[in-house]
Amino acid sequence: MALFRRKPKDPDATFPQLTRQQGETMRRICVETLTGMGHAVELAEDHVALSDGRMFGLETIARTMPKAPEREWKDMIEDYFARMTAKTGRSILDQMPAEELLARTTAKIIDPTLITEEDGDRHYKYTQWVGLLPLVMAYDGEETVNYLRDDHVERVGEDLAWRTAYANLLAEGTGTPQQATGTDGASFLGIMGESLFQSTWLAYPADLLQALELTAGPKGILMSVPAATALNLHVINDDTSVKDLFFMTQVTRAQYDDMPHSLSPHLYWWNGGPVQPITEVFEGDLAMTLPDELEYLLSK
């Protein structure tokens, strides 16, 4: 069943959240920026490739641009590629003592476009996947968040690193949920804060419920993580209907479109096993496919 999606008139063929003209402007600025940094650039519809073999997808940029006036695009794209190209340089974590590194290392779910397939194979083999989202470990510095590479993890020991990253997430806390209610009575719990690790609780739903003193029923829970700083939750109960799914999905999509540090527009289901996405992008729209256990909601 297709859900809503606002499309611009004359949309870009690859990134329909942009107009065709906006897409052309975005790609032109990307090429100009990278050329100005001294790179030879090959442009494709959905990515740019550098002569040294590195490739950068344009999905994150395309998703971010509509949230800002076009006069700010050049500065935003320059900042983005400055950060992305710097990732291949030396990290502040390279020479950091293990004890200092672990003290501020926390588990973190990140935008899958931030780690390319090549990056994953070369530097982030330790990554775990939660509902098709990458779960990595990040050093929470005073000014920046730095992702641990395989060599950093191996230096301290992968098991110890994951245990510490999880413990530091617990210490960070879950935040306080607030109930969101639609005009038709549909509802869910929303948690928003300043922590860039808020969304990571998607990877630990049992611990999240325990911390919030909630109990999952036999049909489990629905979750969404529209931004790094936001998490939505609905415990499925006898009163849950398709209205709750629609309401939660619509609000999640709006948050994803409007909030900084956007992460995922999708809805996820957990019932004691792996976290599963139950929405997908289909022909530019957000579509939902319910597991057999939840099909009954369509009649409520």
ABEGO torsion letter per residue (X at the ends): XBBBBBBBBGBBAABAABBAAAAAAAAAAAAAAAAAAGBBBBBBAABBBBAAGBBBBAAAAAAAAAABBAAAAAAAAAAAAAAAAAAABBBAAAABBAAAAAAABBBBBBBAAABBAAAAAAAAAABBBBGGBBBBBBBBBAABBBBBBAAAAAAAEAAAAAAAAAAAAAAAEAEBBBBBBBAAGBBBBBBBBABAAAAAAAABAAAAAAAAGBBBBAAEBBBBBABAABBBBBBBBAABBAAAAAAAAAAAAAAAAABBGBABABBBBBAGBBBBBABBBBGGBBBBBBBAAAAAAAAX
